[in-house]
Amino acid sequence: MIYEIYPRSFQDTDGDGVGDLRGITSRLDYLQALGVDAIWVTPFFPSPNADFGYDVADYTAVDPRYGTMADWDQLVAAANKRGIRVMVDLVVNHSSAEHPWFKESRRSRANPKADWYIWRDGTPDTPPTNWQSIFGGPAWTWDKTRKQWYYHIFLPQQPDLNWSNSALRKAMFDVVRFWLDHGAAGFRLDATPYLFEDPTWPQDPDPKGGDPVWLKPYNSQLPGTNQVLREMRKIVDDYPGNPVLLGESSTRNIQQLRAVYGKNKDEIHLPMNFLVGNIDKLDAATFKRRYDEAATQLDGLTPVEFFSNHDQSRQYSEFGDGQHDALIGKMTAALTLLNPGTALLYFGEEIGMSDMDKARLSKVPLGPNRPRADERDRARTPMQWSAAPNAGFTTGTPWLPVEARYTRVNTEAQRRDPASLLNWYRTLIDLRRNDAVFRGGSYIPLTSSDPELFAFAREDGSGRGALVIANTGATSRNAAPAGWTGPKPVFGAQSCASGASGSGMMIAAYDTCIVRYMR
């Protein structure tokens, strides 16, 4: 199980209101008790913060706001002692416009790094294509010095790297080696689908419609990407300790997701399954379609399941109805943690942290710690450790206000409550680690005549299994899952997120139940 940490919001140790690497180190005991196997730390490199670290100005250093390389080394050593691996979030598609590479590249058309970025001729008033950026507006910016356009699928401050250039490719692979040499257990690769563009540079017949920008045929999942990922995979495979590649892999369908692993299973180890991650409503049929296909159509490769991350709403807000939020939170936890594959958690989801209200977010002032407004900040509020001022996150002024419910919703309070969401997460994680049914058992897709119920089973080789049933509806339902093959299961004890137990198949509204069986 991998736990995503947004470092500026996790724990501040120096009182400046921004979390830091030492803060992560100070909370490793909490992560160990939760059952975390690895942490993915979002960018902590020097950055002008046009996109909060995803605009990298130096790939082989630590931003002083987050600490030092010594702090990084200490974090890795302390985590390894607790059996926790540490992964670096590597921004592979683009750098910051403030990176020395880009500064040199834009200086002239004839310098050693002139071709390290994507430049095209044109006139100042006419971009080379009508392509749009993911963040809105044209994907091209005119540079007065070179008198050319440079391409950026994200912000103008994030120029795309030219992976067709062998020198650039070598430099980026040296970055990979640098962090592996400093103890990284692998990388979460940011924006991997966009490393190459259609070399014919076609115009988009529907630039503001049709496929979303991140799935356009001219800038997403093009063949050159596969070769880059194979080369990167070989680098990490040659290092000891089995480092892994976790990929931000937006795909249109399960076939595209399968392709991200590589035709010969030699590219990304763990592509994130956005087909599940982008689900935005409780719908049993959608859950069934997406989880069934991940378990049965990836050639036995490991799916990566999640609902929340730093770019999208927290699942407590996304799925909650304001009345049954706690039970719905337990349901989404069970779907993530009881399905096969790698579970990916976002910091704070285990206590039910929610999005900041839009009206409140709009009033948060800008300043050195928050240089620009970003609607995604709604899901980036500081971790809620206790009922102390600022939720125990900082002794200073937090870069974002803590969530209003923090005096009730925090790790200290939930640790003491046996029925809390935090303790439900711990229960599920313990099942993943120590129960053979959930640790390595097969996935059995099941059907239900009830549109509000999603059911599946996990089963070990001995015939011992567990039926998992989630009721996405507002009334109790009597489950009668079908689709079993072989001997009929004999059902036993039932345990539910609501605390209900006993036998039978009646599932309360928004409840999730585990029913043990033998056959």
N, C-alpha and C positions, 0 to 999 in steps of 0.2 A: 504494500500500500504506500503510495506516494502522497506527500502532504505539501501543497503549494504554500510558500511563504512570500508575502509581499513585504519586503524588509522594512520599508519606511513606515509600515503600520503594525508591525509585530511587537516590538519592545524597544523602547528608547532607554539608553543607559547614561546619557550625558546631559539630559535636560533640555536639548535643543528642539524637542517636539517632533523629531524624525527618528524612526527606528533605525537600528544599526546591527552590524554583525555580532557585536558583543551581546546585544539583546537576544539574538537567536541562541547563542551559546548559553545564556543564563536560563533559557527555557527548555533546554534539551531534556531535563528530567521529566517535564510534563509530556513532551512528545514521546519519550520512551514509555511512560505509563499508559499513554493512549494506544500504543502499539504500532507506531510509525516505523516503516522499514527504510524510507528514504525521504529526504526533503528536496524539493525543487525551489531554489531561491531565485526570484525574479531579478532583473539586472541591478547590479550594484557597481557598475563601472562608472568612471567619470563621464558626465553627461550634462549638456545645457538644459536638459529636462523639458524639451519641447513635447516629448511623449514619455515623461517620467522614466527615463533610463533606457527606453527602447530606441533612443537615438544616441548611439555609443560614440564617444569622442576618444576613447582609448580602450582597446580590447584586453589589455594585459595589465590592468591596474584596478585599484579599488578607489571609488570616489571618497574623498575625505569625510563627506557627510555620513558615510557608512562605516568608516574605520580605515584600517590599513591592511596590507598583505599579511602582516603578523596576526591580525585579528582573524583573517580568513584561515590561515594555517591552524590557529588555535581552535576555531570552529570545527574544522575537519577532524582534528585529532580528538577533540572532546566527543564529537558525534560518533566517530568510529569506535571509541571505547564503549559506547552504549549500543552498538550494533546498528547505527543509523548511517546511511549513505547520504552524501551531499552532492546534488546536481546543480550545475551552472546553467542559467538561461542564456543561451548563445543566440544573438541576433544575427542571423546569417544572410538575410536578404538585403540589408541596407546598413549604412552607418549614419552618424550625425554629419551634417554639413560642416561642423566644427572639427571633424576628425582631420589630422594632418594629411591623411591620404587624399581626402577630397580637396583640401586647400591647395595641395600641389596639383591635383588633377585639373582644377579650374583655372590654374595660373596661365596655361597655354595649351595649344594643341600638340605640342612637341616636347613633352617632358616624360620622365620614366613612368609616371603614373597617369598619363593623359588618358589611357584607355581602361583605367581601373573602375570607371563608372560608365553609365550609358548616356552617350552624347549623340545628338542628331542635329543635322543642319536644318535651317529654316529661316523665316523672317521673324522679327520680334513680335509681330501681331498674329502669326499663324503657327500654332504648335504642329509638330510632325503628324500627330494623329488626334482624334477626338476622344481618346480614352480618358476615363474618369478615375480619380484616386479613391481608395477605400474610405478615406476620411472626408470626401467631398471635394468638388472642384476638379480642375484639370490635373492630369497626371504628369504634366510637363511644366518646367519653370525655365524662363529665359535667363541666361547668364551673360551679363554685359561684358565681362572680360574675355571669355572665349567666343562670344557672339554665336552661341549655340544653345540648344535646349538640352536640359538633363531630365532624366526620367525618375519618377518617384511614385510608387504605387500607394504610398502613405503620404505623410506631410512633405512639403517642400524642404523642410529641415532634415529629411531622411532620404537622401539620394540612394537609389538602388546600386548595389555593387554589380560589376560586370564579371560574372562567373565564367565567361568564355575566355577571359584573360588568364593565362597560365601563371603569371606572376602574382596576380590577386589571389588566385586559388591557392597557391603555395603559402602566401601570407596568412590566409584564413586557416589553413590546415596547421600552420605553426601556432596559431592561437589555440586550436584544439589541443595540441601537444603541451602548450604552456600550462593550461589548467589541469590536464591529466597529470602532469609532473607535479602540480601543487595539490594533488589528492582528490580532484573531482572524480566522482563515481560515474560520470556521464554528463549528458547535456539534454536539456529541453531545447529543441531547435525551433526558434521563432520563425513564423512566416515561410515555412519550407516550400509551399506550392509555387512561389512566385520568383524563383531564382532565374528563370529564363522567360523570354518573350518570343512571340512569333517573329522571325527575322524579316518577314516581308512587311511588317508594320501595317497591317490592314486597318482601314477605318472601321469603326464599330457602327453597324447599321442601326443600332438602338442603344446609344450610349447611356441613357438614363432609364432604361427599361430592360426587359428580357432577363437574362441571367444576372444575379447580383455581381457586383464588381469582382468579388473574390472568387468567382467561378466562371469568369469569361474564358472562352476557348483560346484567346490569343495571349493570355498572361498567367494561366494556371495549369499546373501539372504537365508541363511540356517535357519532352524526352530528355533534354540535357540535365534536368534535375536528377534523374535516376542515376546518371553516371557520377555526379557530384556526391550523392548520398552513398553510393557504393564505395567510393574512395574514402569518404569520411568513416564509414563503417569499418573498413579495413584498418584504419588508424586505431580506432578504439578497440577493435578485436585483438590487436597486437599488444595491448597493455594488460598487465595483470589485474585481477580483481573483477573481471567481467563488467567493465563500464558499459552503460547502455545509452541508446539514443531514444529520447521521447520526442515525438514530433507534433507540432501544431499543424494538423493535416485536415483542413477543410475539404470535404469531398461531396460530390453530388449523390453518390449511391454506394452501396456496399462493395460493388466491383471496383470502383476507384479506390476505396479504402484498402481493399486487398492488394491493389497494385502498389500502394505506398510501402508495403513490407518488402517489395522487390520480387521480381519474377522468380528468382532463386532464393528468396528469403534472406537477402544479403544487403538490405538497405536499412530502413528504420526498424529498430526492434519493437517499438511501442508507439504506433501512430494513435493520436487521440481520436476517439470516436465522436465527432461532432454530430453525427446522425442521431445519437442519443443526447449529447450535450446541448443541442439546439432545441430540444423539445421544450415547449413553453406552456403546456397545460396538462392537467391530469386527464389522461385518456388511455384506458386499458388497451384498446386496439393498437394505438401507436406504440405503447410500451412493448406489447407482444411482438409487433412486427420488427421493431428495431433490436430488441434483445435477442429474439430468435435468430435473426439473420447474423448478428455478431457471433453468436455461439455456433452456428452451423455452416456459415458461408465464408469463413476466413481460412479454410484449409488447416484448421487446428491451431492457427497462430493466436497469440494472446491479444484479446481486445482490451482497450483502455476506456473505462467507463467513468463518467463524471456528469455533474449538472452545473457546477459553479466554477468560476475562475475570475481573475482580475479584470476581464474584459466584458463580463456580462452579469446580469442580475444574480444576486444570491438566491438559491433555491427556496429559502424560507419565504422570500417575498414573491418569487416567480410563481410558486404553486399555492401559497397560502391563501385562505379565504377570509382571514380575520377572526374566525371562530374555532377552526380545527387545526390551526397552524402547527401545534406541537405534534399531533398525530400525523399530519401530512409530512412534517419534517422527518419523522421516524420512518415513514413509508419511503421517501426518496433515499434515505440512508440505507434502508434494507435493499432497495433495488441496486444501488451502487455496490454495496459490500457483499451481497449474497449471490450475485451473478458471478460466473467464472471470469477470470482475467485479472487485470491490474486495476485496482480502484484508485482514483485520483480525487483527493479531498482538497478543498480550499480553506485556508485558515479561518477558524471561527464558525464554519458550518456545523461543527460538532456541538456547538452550544446554541445554535439557532440564531446567529447574527443575521440581521436583515439589512436591506438597502436604506440609505438615508432618504428621507422624504425630499422630493424634488424642490419643494418650496424652500426648505431649510438649506439644501445644497446651493441653491441660487444665491443665497445670502452670505455664503462663506467667502471672506475676502481673499483677494489674491495678494501675493507677497513673495519673499525669497523662498519660502518652503512650499508655496503653491503658485508657480509662475503663470499658469494658465488654467482656465476653467475647463473641465472635462466631465461630461455627464457620466462617464464610467466610474468617477470617484464615488458615486453612490454606493458601490460595493467594495470600497477600499478603506472604510473607516477603521480606526485603531482597534486592535484586539482587546476584548473585554475580559480582563483577568480577575477583577474584584470589584467590590462596591466602593473602593477608595476613589478619591478625586481622579478624574480622567481615566477611570477604569483600571488604574494601576499601570497604564501604558507609559506615562511620562510624568516627571515632576515639573515640566515646563508647560508651554502652550502647544497642544497637539496640532500637527499640520492640517488635520481635518478634525472637526468635533467628533467626540465619541457618540455612539448611538444612544438615543434617549433612554432606552430600557436597561442600560448597563447595570444599574443598581440591583436589578433582579436577574438579569441575564448575564452571567459571568461564570468563569470556570470554578471559582471557589464555591459559589452557591450551588452549582450543579453537581459538583463532586460530592456534596453532602446529601444530595437527594437521590435515593435509589431509583426513582421513576423518571429521572431527568433525561433529556436528550443526550447529554454527554455520556451518561452511563449506558444508554442504549447503544451508542456508537461503540463503546468499549466492549459491550457484549457481542456485537456483531463482528468486531475485529478479532476478538478472541475465538469466535467460531471459525473465521477464516484461517486463523493460525493453527488451531489445535483440534479441530473436528475434521476427520478425514473426509466427511461428506462435502464440506464446503472448501476444504483446503485443495483438494484435487479431484473431487467427484465430477462425473459427467453431468451435462446439462440435458434435461429432458423437456422439450417443448410440449405444452399441453394446451388444450382448447377449452373454452367455456361458453356455454349458451347465454351467459349473462354479460351484457356489454360493459358492465361496470367492474368486472373482475379480471385481473391479470394473474395467471397461475403458471408456475413452472416448477420443476423438481430438480434436485441435485442428488446424485446417488453414487456410492462407492462400489467397488467391485464385488462386495459381499452381498449385495441386495439391500443394504441398509441405506435409507434415504430420508430426504426431508422435502415436503411439499411446501412451497412458499406461495401465499395468496395475498394479493393486495386489492382492497376494495376502494376504488376511486370514486365511489358514489356517496350520496348523502344519506342513504338508508342502509340498514342491515341487509345482508344478502346471504343466501344459502348456497354454498359452493358445491359444484358437482363437476370437477375437472375431468376431462376425457382426453383420450389420445395415448393411453398407456399401451405399451407392447410387452409381451411376455406375461409372467405370472402377475396376478392381481395383487396390488399392495394391500397390506393389512395395517390400517392406521392406528396410531397410538396417541401419545400426549400432544397437546396443542399449547403453544405459548404465543402470546400476541403483544404487539407494541403497546396496546392499551393497558396491559396487565392482566387481561382475561386469560384463563387457562382451562384445562379440562380436556374434553373430547368433543367430537362433532365438527361440523363444517359451517356453522353460522358465523359470519364475519361482520363485525360492527362497522358502521360508517367510518370511512377513512382509516380503518385499521389494517394492519399487516400481520399475518399469522404464519407461524412455522409449525407444520404438522409432521411429526416423525412417523416413519413407516418401515416395515420390513416386507420382503418378498423373496 
